[in-house]
Amino acid sequence: MTLTYVYAESVAVVGPLATFAEPHAYDLCSSHGDRLTVPNGWNVIRQEIDEASNGPSDDDLMAIADAVREVANAASGSADGKIQGSQGNDLGRRGHLRAVPS
């Protein structure tokens, strides 16, 4: 759960876990989110977490991966997305991702 508040309006919102960092937003475990109290005069808005819509589907993720792969292949002119290093060695680059040797 994420707690977000607007001090000027005296409102606190407890809802699903945020996907990005934002000022005045704090991640809470479910037990603390359920027990949250606010100062007198403040309002609390509780947004229920919908378990059915827990993020993008596998089809959504594959569509994004395919789109990134298409753009990378068009930019590099390579069918497999690999780029040769200056010494002729394979750098292991695939689109915008790169395998870093350990």
N, CA, C and O of each residue as an XYZ file, in Angstrom:
408
protein
N       0.844     -1.165      0.000
C       0.000      0.000      0.000
C       0.894      1.235      0.000
O       2.023      1.207      0.489
N       0.362      2.312     -0.558
C       1.080      3.576     -0.543
C       0.206      4.648      0.091
O      -0.973      4.789     -0.237
N       0.803      5.392      0.994
C       0.145      6.531      1.615
C       0.606      7.783      0.892
O       1.804      8.045      0.788
N      -0.342      8.549      0.397
C      -0.055      9.828     -0.238
C      -0.900     10.871      0.465
O      -2.051     10.606      0.813
N      -0.350     12.040      0.677
C      -1.148     13.062      1.341
C      -0.955     14.425      0.698
O       0.068     14.710      0.076
N      -1.982     15.261      0.873
C      -1.946     16.652      0.426
C      -2.165     17.488      1.678
O      -3.288     17.614      2.166
N      -1.097     18.048      2.183
C      -1.143     18.770      3.444
C      -2.090     19.964      3.372
O      -2.835     20.217      4.319
N      -2.069     20.701      2.262
C      -2.893     21.903      2.116
C      -4.389     21.592      2.173
O      -5.184     22.433      2.595
N      -4.773     20.379      1.748
C      -6.187     20.007      1.729
C      -6.563     19.079      2.889
O      -7.719     18.675      3.014
N      -5.595     18.746      3.727
C      -5.826     17.851      4.875
C      -6.451     16.529      4.443
O      -7.439     16.076      5.021
N      -5.858     15.917      3.413
C      -6.371     14.653      2.875
C      -5.231     13.648      2.794
O      -4.135     13.979      2.341
N      -5.489     12.427      3.232
C      -4.560     11.316      3.089
C      -5.236     10.238      2.244
O      -6.414      9.934      2.434
N      -4.483      9.668      1.315
C      -5.013      8.619      0.443
C      -4.169      7.372      0.649
O      -2.944      7.421      0.544
N      -4.827      6.249      0.945
C      -4.163      4.958      1.063
C      -4.672      4.106     -0.079
O      -5.870      3.847     -0.190
N      -3.748      3.667     -0.936
C      -4.155      2.896     -2.106
C      -3.121      1.869     -2.490
O      -2.238      1.533     -1.701
N      -3.231      1.365     -3.717
C      -2.283      0.352     -4.197
C      -0.853      0.877     -4.188
O      -0.624      2.087     -4.200
N       0.091     -0.033     -4.166
C       1.502      0.310     -4.155
C       1.847      1.161     -5.366
O       1.510      0.801     -6.494
N       2.509      2.275     -5.146
C       2.874      3.190     -6.228
C       3.944      2.558     -7.119
O       4.775      1.777     -6.654
N       3.909      2.907     -8.392
C       4.889      2.371     -9.332
C       6.046      3.325     -9.565
O       6.990      2.986    -10.279
N       5.989      4.523     -8.969
C       7.086      5.483     -9.111
C       7.178      6.321     -7.841
O       6.210      6.452     -7.093
N       8.362      6.885     -7.616
C       8.581      7.695     -6.420
C       7.928      9.061     -6.584
O       7.959      9.658     -7.660
N       7.348      9.535     -5.516
C       6.689     10.831     -5.528
C       6.848     11.460     -4.150
O       6.766     10.760     -3.141
N       7.076     12.781     -4.092
C       7.164     13.407     -2.772
C       5.856     13.213     -2.002
O       4.779     13.183     -2.599
N       5.948     13.086     -0.730
C       4.792     12.902      0.148
C       4.074     11.581     -0.107
O       2.869     11.487      0.128
N       4.779     10.566     -0.579
C       4.209      9.236     -0.767
C       5.089      8.238     -0.018
O       6.313      8.249     -0.152
N       4.454      7.381      0.766
C       5.192      6.435      1.586
C       4.580      5.053      1.447
O       3.365      4.892      1.554
N       5.422      4.054      1.209
C       4.953      2.678      1.091
C       4.726      2.103      2.495
O       5.541      2.290      3.398
N       3.612      1.406      2.650
C       3.244      0.801      3.926
C       2.928     -0.677      3.724
O       2.460     -1.079      2.658
N       3.182     -1.475      4.740
C       2.710     -2.854      4.690
C       1.196     -2.819      4.903
O       0.655     -1.809      5.353
N       0.522     -3.905      4.585
C      -0.945     -3.901      4.660
C      -1.447     -3.726      6.089
O      -2.492     -3.109      6.296
N      -0.733     -4.252      7.073
C      -1.221     -4.111      8.448
C      -1.144     -2.652      8.901
O      -2.065     -2.177      9.566
N      -0.086     -1.934      8.564
C      -0.001     -0.522      8.933
C      -0.958      0.330      8.094
O      -1.521      1.305      8.591
N      -1.138     -0.034      6.838
C      -2.092      0.698      5.998
C      -3.513      0.575      6.503
O      -4.286      1.530      6.429
N      -3.865     -0.595      7.017
C      -5.218     -0.806      7.544
C      -5.443     -0.070      8.868
O      -6.562      0.350      9.161
N      -4.390      0.085      9.660
C      -4.519      0.723     10.980
C      -4.243      2.225     10.954
O      -4.260      2.866     12.004
N      -3.995      2.790      9.795
C      -3.616      4.197      9.690
C      -4.686      5.122     10.260
O      -5.872      4.978      9.964
N      -4.252      6.064     11.074
C      -5.136      7.121     11.557
C      -4.525      8.454     11.159
O      -3.315      8.557     10.961
N      -5.361      9.468     11.044
C      -4.897     10.795     10.636
C      -5.280     11.815     11.699
O      -6.124     11.529     12.548
N      -4.676     12.998     11.667
C      -5.011     14.031     12.661
C      -6.472     14.455     12.559
O      -7.111     14.274     11.523
N      -6.994     15.023     13.652
C      -8.368     15.534     13.654
C      -8.534     16.561     12.538
O      -7.667     17.409     12.323
N      -9.658     16.471     11.833
C      -9.944     17.403     10.750
C      -9.467     16.925      9.387
O      -9.821     17.514      8.366
N      -8.670     15.868      9.359
C      -8.193     15.312      8.091
C      -9.191     14.261      7.598
O      -9.927     13.659      8.380
N      -9.189     14.062      6.284
C     -10.003     13.009      5.666
C      -9.083     11.931      5.135
O      -7.979     12.212      4.670
N      -9.552     10.682      5.210
C      -8.806      9.551      4.657
C      -9.613      8.965      3.514
O     -10.798      8.671      3.671
N      -8.982      8.797      2.379
C      -9.593      8.120      1.236
C      -8.859      6.795      1.090
O      -7.642      6.767      0.906
N      -9.602      5.707      1.173
C      -9.001      4.381      1.030
C      -9.426      3.789     -0.306
O     -10.609      3.557     -0.553
N      -8.442      3.551     -1.158
C      -8.703      2.922     -2.450
C      -8.433      1.438     -2.303
O      -7.334      1.031     -1.923
N      -9.430      0.639     -2.603
C      -9.279     -0.806     -2.491
C      -8.340     -1.322     -3.566
O      -8.341     -0.835     -4.696
N      -7.544     -2.309     -3.202
C      -6.623     -2.936     -4.148
C      -7.385     -3.993     -4.912
O      -7.931     -4.924     -4.320
N      -7.424     -3.853     -6.232
C      -8.117     -4.808     -7.088
C      -7.139     -5.903     -7.485
O      -6.244     -5.679     -8.299
N      -7.312     -7.086     -6.909
C      -6.407     -8.203     -7.178
C      -6.474     -8.657     -8.636
O      -5.508     -9.220     -9.151
N      -7.611     -8.418     -9.310
C      -7.766     -8.869    -10.695
C      -6.885     -8.063    -11.644
O      -6.402     -8.599    -12.641
N      -6.673     -6.788    -11.348
C      -5.841     -5.974    -12.238
C      -4.515     -5.699    -11.552
O      -4.270     -4.594    -11.069
N      -3.668     -6.705    -11.512
C      -2.391     -6.605    -10.817
C      -1.246     -6.207    -11.742
O      -0.096     -6.563    -11.485
N      -1.536     -5.488    -12.795
C      -0.484     -5.031    -13.692
C      -0.709     -5.507    -15.105
O      -1.757     -6.070    -15.422
N       0.264     -5.284    -15.943
C       0.123     -5.677    -17.345
C       0.096     -7.195    -17.505
O       0.708     -7.931    -16.732
N      -0.627     -7.640    -18.525
C      -0.701     -9.078    -18.796
C       0.564     -9.526    -19.528
O       1.383     -8.703    -19.938
N       0.709    -10.831    -19.685
C       1.849    -11.362    -20.434
C       1.829    -10.859    -21.873
O       2.881    -10.580    -22.447
N       0.633    -10.741    -22.461
C       0.525    -10.232    -23.830
C       1.002     -8.781    -23.914
O       1.668     -8.403    -24.878
N       0.665     -7.963    -22.903
C       1.124     -6.575    -22.881
C       2.645     -6.504    -22.832
O       3.256     -5.721    -23.560
N       3.258     -7.320    -21.977
C       4.706     -7.316    -21.839
C       5.396     -7.800    -23.109
O       6.428     -7.258    -23.503
N       4.831     -8.814    -23.746
C       5.421     -9.308    -24.998
C       5.309     -8.273    -26.110
O       6.216     -8.151    -26.933
N       4.200     -7.523    -26.145
C       4.039     -6.478    -27.151
C       5.089     -5.386    -26.955
O       5.647     -4.880    -27.929
N       5.361     -5.022    -25.706
C       6.393     -4.018    -25.435
C       7.765     -4.545    -25.838
O       8.545     -3.827    -26.462
N       8.067     -5.797    -25.485
C       9.358     -6.384    -25.847
C       9.528     -6.446    -27.359
O      10.609     -6.155    -27.870
N       8.475     -6.822    -28.083
C       8.554     -6.876    -29.547
C       8.780     -5.494    -30.137
O       9.555     -5.348    -31.081
N       8.116     -4.477    -29.597
C       8.285     -3.113    -30.108
C       9.711     -2.620    -29.873
O      10.299     -1.994    -30.754
N      10.271     -2.896    -28.696
C      11.652     -2.489    -28.406
C      12.613     -3.222    -29.326
O      13.566     -2.626    -29.827
N      12.374     -4.506    -29.554
C      13.234     -5.305    -30.430
C      13.197     -4.768    -31.855
O      14.237     -4.682    -32.507
N      12.003     -4.404    -32.354
C      11.876     -3.851    -33.709
C      12.671     -2.560    -33.866
O      13.396     -2.388    -34.845
N      12.535     -1.663    -32.909
C      13.251     -0.389    -32.973
C      14.753     -0.619    -32.923
O      15.499      0.021    -33.665
N      15.210     -1.520    -32.061
C      16.639     -1.800    -31.939
C      17.177     -2.404    -33.225
O      18.264     -2.040    -33.675
N      16.426     -3.325    -33.821
C      16.880     -3.941    -35.071
C      16.930     -2.938    -36.202
O      17.851     -2.972    -37.018
N      15.966     -2.054    -36.266
C      15.955     -1.037    -37.318
C      17.118     -0.066    -37.141
O      17.722      0.360    -38.125
N      17.438      0.286    -35.899
C      18.517      1.237    -35.627
C      19.883      0.634    -35.906
O      20.768      1.322    -36.413
N      20.071     -0.651    -35.580
C      21.388     -1.264    -35.751
C      21.554     -1.905    -37.125
O      22.676     -2.171    -37.555
N      20.448     -2.153    -37.810
C      20.517     -2.805    -39.110
C      20.889     -4.269    -38.996
O      21.262     -4.893    -39.989
N      20.793     -4.824    -37.805
C      21.165     -6.207    -37.558
C      19.918     -7.020    -37.245
O      19.036     -6.560    -36.519
N      19.846     -8.229    -37.792
C      18.680     -9.078    -37.550
C      18.679     -9.652    -36.139
O      17.617     -9.866    -35.557
N      19.889     -9.906    -35.577
C      19.919    -10.519    -34.247
C      20.169     -9.495    -33.135
O      20.144     -9.859    -31.959
N      20.413     -8.216    -33.480
C      20.593     -7.178    -32.473
C      21.960     -7.150    -31.831
O      22.183     -6.346    -30.925
N      22.899     -8.002    -32.263
C      24.228     -8.032    -31.652
C      25.135     -7.029    -32.355
O      25.009     -6.795    -33.556
N      26.036     -6.451    -31.601
C      26.975     -5.475    -32.125
C      28.383     -5.993    -31.888
O      28.684     -6.516    -30.814
N      29.237     -5.852    -32.876
C      30.617     -6.280    -32.749
C      31.441     -5.181    -32.095
O      31.288     -4.004    -32.424
N      32.303     -5.561    -31.180
C      33.196     -4.606    -30.537
C      34.305     -4.195    -31.483
O      34.392     -4.708    -32.599
N      35.163     -3.265    -31.047
C      36.241     -2.758    -31.892
C      37.258     -3.845    -32.214
O      37.939     -3.755    -33.235
N      37.380     -4.863    -31.376
C      38.306     -5.967    -31.612
C      37.632     -7.116    -32.363
O      38.236     -8.171    -32.556
N      36.367     -6.912    -32.792
C      35.653     -7.958    -33.511
C      34.945     -8.938    -32.589
O      34.343     -9.905    -33.056
N      35.012     -8.697    -31.270
C      34.338     -9.620    -30.345
C      32.889     -9.196    -30.148
O      32.542     -8.024    -30.294
N      32.066    -10.155    -29.820
C      30.639     -9.911    -29.623
C      30.424     -9.311    -28.241
O      30.831     -9.904    -27.242
N      29.793     -8.149    -28.167
C      29.555     -7.481    -26.889
C      28.319     -8.009    -26.175
O      28.096     -7.666    -25.014
N      27.514     -8.828    -26.829
C      26.332     -9.374    -26.194
C      25.203     -8.371    -26.074
O      24.349     -8.515    -25.200
N      25.175     -7.383    -26.906
C      24.139     -6.366    -26.833
C      22.902     -6.831    -27.568
O      22.993     -7.333    -28.688
N      21.738     -6.669    -26.941
C      20.459     -7.042    -27.540
C      19.546     -5.836    -27.385
O      19.041     -5.577    -26.293
N      19.331     -5.098    -28.469
C      18.485     -3.910    -28.384
C      19.136     -2.884    -27.483
O      20.299     -2.536    -27.690
N      18.419     -2.393    -26.493
C      18.995     -1.411    -25.573
C      19.581     -2.056    -24.332
O      20.099     -1.354    -23.463
N      19.512     -3.381    -24.226
C      20.056     -4.086    -23.076
C      21.451     -4.603    -23.388
O      21.745     -4.934    -24.537
N      22.305     -4.677    -22.392
C      23.658     -5.135    -22.600
C      24.042     -6.133    -21.511
O      23.780     -5.897    -20.331
N      24.660     -7.242    -21.901
C      25.160     -8.217    -20.931
C      26.534     -7.754    -20.482
O      27.430     -7.554    -21.302
N      26.696     -7.585    -19.179
C      27.967     -7.105    -18.634
C      28.721     -8.304    -18.076
O      28.191     -9.041    -17.245
N      29.971     -8.504    -18.535
C      30.735     -9.648    -18.000
C      31.025     -9.453    -16.526
O      31.215     -8.329    -16.061
N      31.057    -10.560    -15.793
C      31.305    -10.463    -14.341
C      32.780    -10.385    -14.048
O      33.176    -10.300    -12.886
